[in-house]
């Protein structure tokens, strides 16, 4: 194995933050990963994959292990469904496109989400009315302490809104190595009622959409609002949409009757964080090289030379002003490494 020293992580995080790894190694196999985890000469270890859901605010004084496990294999198949195993280092959008080429349905609404497949369960990634848990069967994870491979089924992952066991009681204890997904081969259930998907399909004159049509619509919508991390450093949505109680919602909507909102069960309501941030005056604002995207206030961006601390300070300022204006707390969706 090739362990390097003092390696910039700028190319390994979508914010493009230029921090250094004291030591760095790329992992392409499970045995190699087990051997690296056993190295006692590097007691501190830090895991990175696609780097799409993290904000690095300092150099990493540890052995940074870059998970680059590749491969997509067919596990089971019948007339209606297919189960696939996807290795953790596979690019997520590349996976979505692969499933569409095969005619498999279920991931089309999750098109163009940045990052790799191995981190998808951690976040329970979601978009346009669909979440990973809707197609998730299980994932295999290597326990960092022992190198043992453990399987987590859908229930064991304790999925929630942008949440899972891997962000809570199992945080920093496992490395996800592969993910099993169950997708449809025919009679696909399309989710077109969320966001602007129906309007985009109508604009394109599509009455009876295919899974490819839905994916194309999602891609067009995302590209119209969200910056490409390869061009402008960002991590997609920086904040979660806050969910508030019915009592708090009634007070809020009385003051802000035009605010968009979504009912979550009978006693809770979700308020779009992007709307709150925009109303607080941050949309399109730039503070040196840290800023809020001009088309989507949920997205914080690095215009070139922002540090992780610059982005973090901006996020905290936004949180403070939104709380003061609306009495609503918004929480980061990204993993902040302090």
C-alpha positions in Angstrom: 0.0 0.0 0.0 1.2 3.5 -0.8 0.9 5.8 2.2 1.6 9.4 1.3 2.4 12.4 3.5 1.1 16.0 3.5 -1.4 15.6 0.8 -3.9 18.3 -0.1 -7.5 17.3 0.2 -8.8 20.0 -2.1 -9.6 17.5 -4.8 -11.3 15.2 -2.3 -14.0 17.5 -1.0 -16.7 19.2 -3.2 -16.3 22.5 -1.3 -12.7 22.6 -2.7 -11.3 23.5 0.7 -7.5 23.3 0.6 -6.6 21.5 3.8 -3.9 18.9 4.2 -3.9 15.3 5.3 -0.9 14.4 7.5 -1.0 10.9 5.9 -3.1 9.6 3.0 -3.9 6.3 1.5 -6.3 5.2 -1.3 -8.3 2.0 -0.7 -9.4 -0.2 -3.7 -10.1 -3.5 -1.9 -11.6 -5.0 1.3 -8.4 -6.8 2.4 -6.4 -3.7 1.9 -8.9 -1.8 4.0 -8.7 -4.3 6.8 -4.9 -4.1 6.7 -4.9 -0.3 6.9 -7.3 -0.4 9.9 -4.9 -2.7 11.7 -1.9 -0.3 11.3 -1.0 0.7 14.9 1.6 3.1 13.7 -1.2 5.4 12.5 -3.5 5.5 15.6 -5.7 8.3 14.2 -7.7 7.5 11.1 -10.1 9.6 9.1 -12.4 8.3 6.4 -13.3 10.1 3.2 -15.1 9.0 0.1 -16.7 11.5 -2.4 -16.3 14.4 0.1 -19.7 15.7 -0.9 -21.3 16.1 2.5 -18.5 17.5 4.6 -17.0 20.8 5.5 -13.3 20.6 6.4 -12.2 23.5 8.7 -8.7 22.4 9.5 -5.8 20.1 8.4 -6.4 16.4 9.3 -3.7 15.2 11.6 -4.4 11.5 10.9 -4.2 8.8 8.3 -6.9 9.8 5.8 -8.3 6.7 4.2 -9.9 7.4 0.8 -12.6 4.7 0.0 -12.4 4.0 -3.7 -14.1 0.6 -3.8 -15.6 0.0 -7.3 -18.2 -2.4 -8.9 -21.9 -3.0 -9.5 -23.2 -6.5 -9.5 -26.5 -8.2 -9.9 -27.6 -10.1 -6.7 -31.2 -11.3 -7.4 -33.6 -10.8 -10.2 -37.2 -11.8 -11.0 -39.8 -10.7 -13.6 -40.6 -7.5 -11.7 -37.6 -6.5 -9.6 -33.9 -6.6 -9.4 -31.5 -6.3 -6.5 -28.0 -4.9 -7.0 -24.9 -4.6 -4.9 -23.0 -1.3 -5.4 -19.5 -0.8 -4.0 -19.0 2.3 -1.8 -16.7 4.2 -4.2 -19.1 4.2 -7.1 -20.2 7.8 -8.0 -23.9 8.2 -7.1 -25.1 10.0 -10.2 -23.1 7.5 -12.3 -25.0 4.7 -10.6 -28.4 6.4 -11.3 -27.4 6.7 -15.0 -26.4 3.0 -15.0 -29.8 1.9 -13.6 -31.6 4.0 -16.2 -29.6 2.4 -19.1 -30.7 -1.0 -17.7 -34.3 0.1 -17.4 -34.4 -0.1 -13.6 -36.6 2.3 -11.8 -36.4 3.8 -8.3 -33.5 6.2 -8.4 -34.6 8.6 -11.1 -35.6 11.3 -8.6 -32.2 11.1 -7.0 -30.4 12.1 -10.1 -27.4 14.5 -9.9 -26.9 14.3 -6.2 -23.2 14.7 -5.6 -21.1 12.1 -3.8 -20.5 8.4 -3.7 -22.8 5.5 -3.0 -21.1 4.5 0.3 -22.1 7.8 2.0 -25.7 7.7 0.7 -27.1 5.6 3.7 -25.4 7.8 6.3 -27.4 10.8 5.1 -30.4 8.9 3.8 -30.1 11.0 0.7 -33.3 12.3 -0.8 -34.8 14.6 -3.3 -38.2 15.4 -5.0 -40.2 13.1 -2.7 -37.9 10.1 -2.7 -35.4 8.9 -0.2 -32.7 6.2 -0.3 -34.6 4.2 2.3 -37.4 3.7 -0.3 -35.2 1.4 -2.4 -32.7 0.3 0.3 -32.3 -3.4 1.2 -29.1 -3.4 3.3 -25.5 -2.2 3.4 -22.3 -3.9 4.5 -20.0 -2.0 6.7 -16.6 -2.8 8.1 -16.2 -2.2 11.9 -13.2 0.1 12.3 -12.1 -1.5 15.6 -12.2 -5.1 14.5 -12.2 -5.1 10.6 -15.3 -7.3 10.8 -17.9 -7.0 8.1 -21.4 -6.4 9.4 -24.7 -6.1 7.5 -27.3 -3.5 8.4 -30.8 -3.9 6.9 -33.3 -1.1 6.4 -34.7 -1.3 9.9 -31.3 -1.5 11.5 -30.2 1.7 9.8 -32.9 3.7 11.7 -33.4 6.0 8.7 -34.9 9.5 9.3 -35.0 12.8 7.5 -31.4 13.1 6.3 -30.5 10.9 9.2 -29.4 7.3 10.1 -27.8 5.2 12.8 -24.4 6.2 11.2 -24.9 9.8 12.2 -25.9 8.9 15.8 -25.1 5.9 17.9 -22.9 4.2 15.3 -21.1 7.4 14.2 -17.4 6.9 13.4 -17.6 3.2 14.2 -18.1 1.7 10.7 -17.0 2.2 7.1 -19.8 1.3 4.6 -18.3 -0.9 1.9 -21.3 -1.7 -0.3 -25.0 -1.0 -0.6 -27.8 -3.3 -1.7 -30.8 -1.7 -3.5 -34.0 -3.2 -4.9 -35.3 -1.6 -8.1 -38.2 -2.2 -10.4 -38.0 -3.7 -13.9 -41.5 -2.8 -15.0 -44.6 -1.0 -13.7 -42.4 1.7 -12.3 -44.0 4.0 -9.7 -43.2 7.5 -10.8 -43.0 10.4 -8.3 -43.7 13.5 -10.3 -45.8 15.5 -7.9 -43.0 17.0 -5.8 -41.3 20.3 -6.7 -41.3 21.4 -10.3 -41.1 18.0 -12.0 -44.6 18.1 -13.5 -44.1 21.6 -14.8 -40.8 20.6 -16.4 -42.4 17.5 -18.0 -45.3 19.7 -19.3 -42.8 22.2 -20.7 -41.2 19.4 -22.7 -44.6 18.2 -23.9 -44.3 14.9 -22.0 -47.7 13.4 -21.0 -46.7 9.8 -20.2 -43.2 10.1 -18.7 -40.7 7.3 -18.5 -38.1 6.9 -15.7 -35.6 8.5 -18.1 -37.9 11.5 -18.6 -38.3 12.0 -14.8 -34.5 11.8 -14.4 -34.0 14.3 -17.2 -36.5 16.7 -15.6 -34.8 16.4 -12.2 -31.4 17.1 -13.8 -32.7 20.1 -15.7 -34.3 21.5 -12.5 -31.2 20.9 -10.4 -28.8 22.4 -13.0 -31.0 25.5 -13.2 -30.7 26.1 -9.5 -27.6 24.4 -8.2 -24.0 25.1 -9.1 -21.7 22.3 -10.4 -19.1 21.6 -7.6 -16.5 21.2 -10.3 -17.0 24.8 -11.2 -18.1 26.4 -7.9 -17.2 24.7 -4.7 -20.3 23.6 -2.7 -21.8 20.7 -0.9 -25.4 20.9 -2.2 -28.0 21.8 0.4 -26.1 23.0 3.4 -29.1 23.1 5.8 -31.9 20.7 6.6 -35.5 21.9 6.1 -36.7 22.5 9.7 -39.7 20.6 11.0 -41.7 22.4 13.6 -44.7 21.5 15.8 -48.2 22.4 14.8 -48.4 25.0 17.6 -45.2 26.7 16.4 -46.4 26.5 12.8 -49.7 28.2 13.7 -47.8 31.1 15.2 -45.4 31.2 12.2 -48.0 31.1 9.5 -50.1 33.8 11.1 -47.1 36.2 10.8 -46.0 34.8 7.4 -49.2 33.7 5.6 -47.4 33.3 2.2 -44.7 31.0 3.5 -44.4 27.7 1.6 -44.8 24.7 3.9 -45.5 21.0 3.9 -47.5 19.0 6.4 -45.5 16.1 8.0 -48.0 13.9 9.7 -50.8 15.5 11.8 -48.7 17.4 14.3 -45.7 18.7 12.4 -44.9 21.0 9.4 -41.8 21.3 7.3 -40.7 24.8 6.3 -38.2 25.2 3.4 -34.9 26.4 4.8 -34.1 28.1 1.5 -37.1 30.3 1.8 -36.2 31.3 5.4 -32.6 32.1 4.4 -33.8 34.1 1.4 -36.2 36.1 3.5 -33.4 36.8 6.0 -31.6 38.5 3.1 -28.8 36.1 2.4 -29.6 34.8 -1.1 -26.8 35.8 -3.5 -24.8 37.5 -0.8 -21.0 37.2 -0.9 -18.6 37.6 2.0 -15.1 37.6 0.5 -14.8 34.1 -1.1 -17.6 32.5 1.0 -21.2 33.1 -0.1 -24.8 32.0 -0.6 -25.7 30.9 -4.1 -27.6 33.4 -6.2 -30.2 30.9 -7.4 -30.6 28.7 -4.3 -30.2 30.1 -0.8 -29.8 26.6 0.7 -26.4 26.3 -1.0 -23.3 27.9 0.5 -20.4 28.3 -2.0 -16.7 28.7 -2.1 -15.8 31.3 -4.8 -12.2 30.0 -4.8 -10.2 30.7 -1.7 -12.6 30.5 1.2 -11.4 28.4 4.1 -13.7 26.0 5.9 -13.8 28.4 8.8 -15.1 31.1 6.4 -17.9 28.8 5.3 -18.7 27.8 8.9 -18.8 31.4 10.2 -21.2 32.3 7.4 -23.5 29.3 8.2 -23.6 30.3 11.9 -24.4 33.9 11.0 -27.3 32.6 8.8 -28.5 30.3 11.6 -28.5 33.2 14.1 -30.4 35.6 11.9 -33.0 33.1 10.8 -33.6 32.2 14.4 -34.0 35.9 15.3 -36.3 36.7 12.5 -38.5 33.5 12.5 -37.9 31.9 15.9 -36.9 28.7 13.9 -33.6 26.9 14.3 -32.1 25.5 11.1 -29.4 22.8 11.4 -26.6 21.9 9.0 -27.1 18.9 6.8 -23.3 18.6 6.1 -20.8 17.0 8.5 -18.6 19.8 9.9 -15.1 18.7 10.7 -13.8 21.0 13.4 
